[in-house]
Every structure is written in C-alpha cells, then in structure tokens.
Amino acid sequence: MSDNQVQAQPNNPLHGITLEKVVTQLVEHYGWRELGERINIRCFNSDPSIKSSLKFLRKTDWARKKVEELFIDTFY
C-alpha cells in the first residue's frame, strides 16, 4: 500500500478492513443472536453464516451501512 492510499482516507476507521473481518469480529463479540437483535436482518437471524451474510451485505447498501456503523460504535 502506498503512502497516497493511506493518506486518501485518514479519518476512515474502516479503511483497509474487509467486510469479512467486520462481520467476523462482530459475531465473535456479540454472537449471532445479539447481532440479529441489534440489526434485524434475516442473514443474522435465520441459519446465519459468514458466507451468507457477506453475500447479502455486498448487495444491500443500507444493511452494510448499519453493520459498518455498529462495528465503528463497538470497536472505536
């Protein structure tokens, strides 16, 4: 990663963090049940998995935004 890439988003706490890492850390911290209560989406409440969650979140901007906001609120 070049210095220009790092400087492009100096105030973005998600810069360089994959969506998979975001979901994985939230699941490890809250568990699927509490995560599904905090963000009521089917991929967290009905037969949840990292793979199915990533597939849904990559296609659904509003849900991804909620997950990213929870990650920032939780870990930053």
C-alpha positions in Angstrom: 0.0 0.0 0.0 1.4 3.4 -1.0 1.5 6.5 1.2 -1.1 8.1 -1.1 -3.6 5.3 -0.4 -3.1 5.6 3.3 -3.5 9.4 3.2 -6.6 9.2 1.0 -8.8 8.3 3.9 -7.0 9.2 7.1 -10.3 9.6 9.1 -12.0 6.4 7.9 -11.7 3.8 10.6 -12.8 1.1 8.1 -10.0 1.8 5.7 -8.1 -1.4 5.0 -10.6 -3.6 6.9 -12.5 -6.1 4.8 -16.2 -6.7 5.2 -15.5 -10.3 6.2 -13.3 -9.1 9.1 -16.1 -6.6 10.1 -18.7 -9.4 10.2 -16.4 -11.9 11.9 -15.4 -9.5 14.7 -19.0 -8.5 15.3 -20.0 -12.2 15.5 -17.1 -13.0 17.9 -18.1 -10.0 20.1 -21.9 -10.3 20.1 -22.8 -13.7 18.8 -25.3 -14.3 16.0 -28.3 -13.9 18.4 -27.4 -10.5 19.8 -26.2 -9.3 16.4 -29.5 -10.2 14.9 -31.3 -8.3 17.7 -29.1 -5.2 17.1 -29.5 -5.4 13.3 -32.7 -7.2 12.4 -31.8 -8.8 9.0 -32.6 -12.4 8.0 -28.9 -13.3 7.3 -28.2 -12.8 11.0 -31.4 -14.4 12.3 -32.2 -17.4 10.1 -29.4 -20.0 9.7 -26.7 -17.4 9.9 -23.2 -17.9 8.4 -20.4 -15.6 7.5 -20.7 -16.6 3.8 -24.5 -15.9 3.6 -24.1 -12.6 5.5 -21.3 -11.4 3.2 -23.3 -12.3 0.1 -26.3 -10.3 1.4 -24.3 -7.3 2.7 -22.4 -6.9 -0.5 -25.6 -6.4 -2.4 -27.6 -4.4 0.1 -26.1 -1.0 0.9 -28.4 0.0 3.7 -27.7 -3.2 5.6 -23.9 -2.9 5.1 -24.0 0.6 6.4 -25.8 -0.5 9.6 -23.2 -3.2 10.1 -20.3 -0.8 9.5 -21.8 1.7 11.9 -22.2 -1.0 14.6 -18.6 -2.0 14.1 -17.3 1.5 14.5 -19.5 2.1 17.5 -18.3 -1.1 19.1 -14.6 -1.0 18.4 -13.7 2.6 18.0 
